[in-house]
Amino acid sequence: MKWETQTSGNRLIDWLLRPASRPWQLLSLAVLLGIAVSTSLRENWGSDNAFVVKAAETLLAGGSPYEDKRFLYLPSAVLMAVPEALLPQTVLRWTLPVGMSALLGAGWLAALRLFSVPLRSRFAVVGFPVLALAYKPYVNLVLIGNWTAISAAALPVALLLAHRRHWGAAGLVVGLAIACKPMLVPMGLVFLLARRWRGLAAAVLVPLGMSLAGALLMPNPSLFFTKTLPFLLQGQDSYALPWDASPIAVLPRLGVPEPLAVLVAFAGAGAGLWAAWTRWRRTHDETDGGELRLVETACMVMLAAFLVSRPSFDHYLLVVLPLLLASAVRPGSMPRSPWFWAALGPQVAGIPWPRELEAKRRAFKDCATLCGLSILLARRALRSGRVTLEPVTTAGSPPRTEPECAATPAESASRTAF
């Protein structure tokens, strides 16, 4: 689709889809590199990535990575981290933030291509650095070096491949991402809904095979089941609790009994999965090639999983946010609603929130954004199909637009043959 020669009917979108000038391109690159460089100069850079590197170093030394209770990834992630463990600390300090930024940028570009947005447009060139500056979890993710960035790149790439009917390749991308960090496991439901068994097999067998290989290379791999899984299923401990944005962790901090908090979270996740199934089945109101349907279904599945995952950190939303933002070029998408931006408000940098909502109570704001986006997307997915009026012309008669002869019923309604 050549957006430069077509109009979308929205003057702002048309302006954003025009080519960005060279100064804007250079300025955007400078912003991203500035964030990466400033991150490398901070003392607490790469704190999350350090757990994975330590696990690889332990494996190379002949020990079991799962002796460390804070290494929560699959055995395949240890193999993935071996190259990092072989790099000098100084090299890793300067390459890790750039790598995190590059992964997030790759996800942004794939999301844009999914919606046929030109990569040299103002939307593409300016949108990403604005996201980096305005959305606080972006800087946080680059700083700590969490492998969530891999999932943030893999999900848009997989959906782009799936939209182009390369479901097997999409499953391979998802499988490799799961092998690094099991965040995209819920995406298996999308393959089930689409009945793409080859892609589902790739998404399952790739991390399984790599994890078996990693388990054979390490002593005591059974610690993953006897030590790591129980620790993870219990929601970890007080170390992660202040940053956990899951309703299961946040509601008890507000005085809600824990059993009720668990019930609320799982009820919300169940409603989200129902909304994802409903959105996938609704095809009669599509105005494009199915990109919006695919993106909203996948994002709804992921948001439903984030509601019950323990822990659920603020940067998890970067897995779905680039896709939702890129969908703004489609009429009726979530970013065209003011409520979408209101839900993102608690995460915007520069807002002077009370001190009580900063530091270790930041999870309250993170939970509000997570729940807000989940509710908005579920509401959009569950809405009933609209009835549209189209002119009907018969031989020798003027066009007619009466509802009884021109209404287009929803797909679930009965159809009458004329």
Salt bridges, closest charged atoms under 4 A:
ASP237 OD2 - LYS69 NZ 3.41
ASP237 OD2 - ARG70 NH2 2.97
ASP244 OD2 - ARG310 NE 2.80
ASP285 OD2 - ARG282 NE 2.87
GLU286 OE2 - ARG293 NE 3.82
ASP288 OD2 - ARG330 NE 3.12
GLU291 OE2 - HIS163 NE2 3.67
GLU291 OE2 - ARG330 NH2 3.42
GLU296 OE1 - ARG279 NE 2.64
GLU296 OE2 - ARG380 NE 2.28
ASP314 OD2 - ARG362 NH2 3.61
GLU358 OE1 - LYS136 NZ 3.81
GLU358 OE2 - LYS365 NZ 3.33
ASP366 OD2 - ARG362 NE 3.63
GLU402 OE1 - ARG400 NE 3.28
